[in-house]
Amino acid sequence: MPFAPSRDIVLVHSSDLHMDHDYTARLHGGDGTAGLSGVLAAARAAAADVVVLAGDTFDCHRLPTDLLERAAAIISAAALPVVLLPGNHDPAVPDAVYHGGALSAVDNLHVLGVTHDEAVLFADIGLEIWGRAHRDYGDMIPFEWLRPRSTRWQIAMAHGHYVPLPDRTSRLRPSWLIGDNELAATGADYIALGHWNRPAKVGTVAAYYSGSPEYAGTVNVVQLCADGKVAVTRAPLEIAREPSAVDYT
């Protein structure tokens, strides 16, 4: 495995920003990118090495150019790597917002399924981040296959619904199920999950939903310690939140 520096590595994990010019924008006085700004500000405050966005970063692919340009500028100005996993709202389809336009020109934005097939390697810090992007609007199994470890640290990402023992005998509608055995089989040091608005730890391994910025009001701060331990805390966001939002612990 590549050499890893003898220092802690810090990641900030968020998901379900649902950037748009409609519902999310109305929560923030018309600024649909406010959640992104808050997440990246929290990442800078935490001295994060990488930010991971675990799906539904955008509410859809039918968004105005000015919103996409604003999102691109915010990510670029953050000056730290952002790894984005397309979710069920913003899958890696041919007409996705990631292709062409302002987002495709952002050097520090890594989109699984678009700029990278399934993994991003940060060799200088001994870290690999991998995940299976949603590539259409149909059902899929986020951890249908696994990725062997090749680095000191490995982060897995998935966007879907956790149930301890998934029942996939009937697929009447897309469910994107993630089960306990699948989480454990990744062998990852931390599993960054998206799809739930509330933050939660699930399963028997280090698998966490971050929750959405508006409902959780926090991001997950993941510290990969030089001694091999993994510490997960939540840091508050300085953004206006939906009045009815509730914290879940």
C-alpha positions in Angstrom: 0.0 0.0 0.0 1.2 3.5 -0.6 2.9 5.3 2.3 0.6 7.4 4.4 1.8 10.4 6.3 1.9 10.2 10.0 -0.8 12.8 10.6 -4.5 12.8 10.9 -6.6 13.1 7.8 -9.9 15.1 8.1 -12.9 14.7 5.9 -16.2 16.6 5.9 -19.2 14.6 4.8 -22.6 16.0 3.7 -25.4 15.0 1.3 -28.8 15.9 -0.1 -28.1 19.6 -0.7 -30.7 19.5 -3.4 -29.4 22.8 -4.9 -32.1 24.4 -7.1 -33.8 27.6 -8.0 -37.2 26.6 -6.4 -37.8 24.9 -3.1 -34.3 24.9 -1.7 -33.7 28.4 -2.9 -36.8 29.7 -1.1 -35.4 28.3 2.2 -32.5 30.7 1.8 -33.9 33.9 0.5 -33.6 32.8 -3.2 -30.0 31.4 -3.0 -30.2 27.7 -3.9 -26.5 27.3 -3.3 -26.5 28.4 0.4 -26.2 24.9 1.7 -23.1 24.3 -0.4 -21.5 27.5 0.9 -22.3 26.4 4.4 -20.8 23.0 4.0 -17.6 24.2 2.4 -17.2 27.0 5.1 -17.5 24.3 7.7 -14.9 22.2 5.9 -12.5 25.1 5.9 -13.1 25.7 9.6 -12.4 22.0 10.3 -9.2 22.2 8.2 -10.6 19.3 6.0 -8.4 17.6 3.5 -11.4 16.5 1.4 -15.1 17.1 1.2 -17.5 14.2 0.2 -21.0 14.9 -1.0 -23.0 11.6 -0.9 -25.7 12.2 -3.5 -28.5 14.6 -4.5 -26.2 17.5 -4.5 -28.5 19.0 -7.2 -32.2 18.5 -7.1 -32.4 17.8 -10.8 -30.6 18.5 -14.0 -33.0 21.1 -15.3 -31.3 24.1 -13.6 -30.5 27.6 -14.8 -27.0 28.4 -15.9 -26.5 31.1 -13.3 -27.1 28.6 -10.5 -24.6 26.1 -11.9 -22.1 28.9 -12.4 -22.5 30.0 -8.8 -22.1 26.5 -7.6 -19.0 26.0 -9.7 -17.5 29.3 -8.4 -18.2 28.3 -4.7 -16.5 24.9 -5.2 -13.5 26.4 -7.0 -13.1 29.1 -4.3 -13.0 26.5 -1.5 -9.7 25.4 -2.9 -9.9 21.8 -1.5 -10.9 18.6 -3.2 -14.6 17.8 -3.4 -15.7 14.3 -4.3 -19.3 14.1 -5.5 -21.4 11.0 -5.8 -24.4 11.3 -8.1 -27.6 10.2 -6.5 -31.2 9.4 -7.6 -32.0 13.1 -8.1 -28.8 14.0 -10.0 -27.6 10.7 -11.6 -24.7 10.6 -14.1 -26.9 10.6 -17.2 -25.8 12.0 -20.6 -27.5 15.3 -20.0 -26.3 15.7 -16.4 -25.2 19.1 -15.1 -21.7 17.7 -14.7 -21.1 17.5 -18.5 -20.0 20.7 -20.2 -20.7 24.1 -18.6 -19.1 25.6 -15.6 -19.0 22.5 -13.4 -16.9 20.6 -15.9 -14.2 23.2 -15.6 -13.7 23.0 -11.9 -10.4 21.3 -11.2 -11.0 20.4 -7.6 -14.4 18.8 -8.3 -14.3 15.0 -8.8 -17.5 13.4 -9.9 -17.8 9.6 -9.5 -19.2 8.1 -12.7 -18.2 11.2 -14.7 -14.7 12.5 -14.1 -13.7 9.2 -12.4 -15.3 5.8 -13.0 -15.7 4.7 -9.4 -12.8 5.9 -7.3 -10.6 9.0 -6.6 -7.1 8.4 -5.3 -5.3 10.9 -3.1 -1.9 9.1 -3.0 -0.1 11.9 -1.1 -2.3 11.2 2.0 -2.8 7.4 1.4 -6.5 7.8 0.8 -9.0 6.4 -1.7 -12.6 7.4 -2.0 -14.9 5.1 -4.0 -18.6 4.6 -4.7 -21.1 3.5 -7.3 -22.8 6.5 -8.9 -26.5 6.4 -9.8 -26.3 6.3 -13.6 -30.1 6.5 -14.3 -33.4 6.9 -12.5 -34.1 3.2 -12.0 -33.4 0.9 -9.1 -29.8 -0.1 -8.3 -27.8 -1.8 -5.5 -25.3 0.8 -4.2 -22.9 -1.8 -3.0 -23.6 -4.5 -5.6 -19.8 -5.0 -6.0 -16.9 -4.0 -3.8 -13.5 -2.5 -4.3 -10.3 -4.1 -2.9 -8.3 -1.8 -0.6 -5.1 -0.5 -2.1 -4.4 2.5 0.3 -3.9 3.1 4.0 -7.3 4.7 4.2 -10.4 3.9 2.3 -13.7 5.7 2.3 -16.8 4.2 0.6 -19.8 6.3 -0.5 -23.3 5.3 -1.3 -26.7 6.9 -1.9 -29.7 4.8 -0.8 -32.0 3.6 1.9 -30.6 1.5 4.8 -32.5 -1.5 6.0 -30.7 -4.2 8.1 -31.8 -7.0 5.9 -33.0 -5.9 2.5 -35.9 -7.7 0.8 -35.3 -7.4 -3.0 -37.8 -10.1 -4.0 -40.2 -7.3 -5.2 -39.1 -4.1 -7.0 -42.3 -2.3 -7.4 -40.5 1.0 -7.1 -36.9 2.2 -6.8 -35.6 1.7 -3.3 -31.8 1.7 -3.6 -31.5 -0.6 -0.6 -28.3 -0.9 1.5 -28.0 -3.8 4.1 -25.9 -4.6 7.1 -23.9 -7.3 5.3 -23.2 -5.0 2.4 -21.9 -2.3 4.7 -19.6 -4.7 6.5 -18.3 -6.3 3.3 -16.9 -3.0 2.1 -14.1 -3.1 4.7 -13.9 0.7 4.5 -12.7 2.8 7.4 -15.8 5.1 7.0 -18.9 4.8 4.8 -20.4 8.1 3.8 -24.2 7.7 3.1 -26.8 9.9 1.5 -30.5 9.8 0.9 -31.8 10.5 4.5 -32.4 14.1 5.6 -31.6 13.2 9.2 -28.1 12.3 10.4 -27.7 8.8 11.7 -25.2 6.0 12.3 -26.4 2.7 10.9 -25.3 -0.9 11.0 -22.5 -2.3 13.0 -19.6 -0.6 11.2 -18.6 3.1 10.7 -21.5 3.9 8.4 -23.1 7.3 8.7 -25.8 9.5 7.1 -24.8 13.1 7.3 -28.4 14.4 6.8 -29.2 17.4 4.6 -27.9 20.9 5.6 -31.4 22.3 6.2 -32.7 19.4 8.4 -29.5 18.4 10.2 -27.9 21.8 10.5 -24.6 20.0 10.7 -21.9 18.2 8.7 -20.1 15.0 9.7 -16.4 15.6 10.5 -14.4 12.4 10.1 -11.0 12.2 11.6 -8.8 9.4 10.3 -6.2 9.3 13.1 -2.5 8.4 12.6 -2.9 5.6 15.2 -5.6 3.9 13.0 -8.7 5.1 14.9 -11.6 6.9 13.3 -13.5 9.6 15.1 -16.8 11.0 13.9 -18.3 14.3 15.2 -20.8 16.8 13.9 -20.0 20.4 13.2 -22.8 23.1 12.9 -23.5 25.0 9.8 -24.0 28.7 9.7 -27.0 28.8 7.3 -30.6 29.7 7.7 -32.7 26.5 8.2 -36.3 25.6 7.5 -38.3 26.7 10.5 -39.8 23.2 11.0 -36.4 21.4 10.7 -35.6 19.1 13.6 -32.2 17.8 14.8 -32.0 14.0 15.0 -29.2 12.4 17.0 
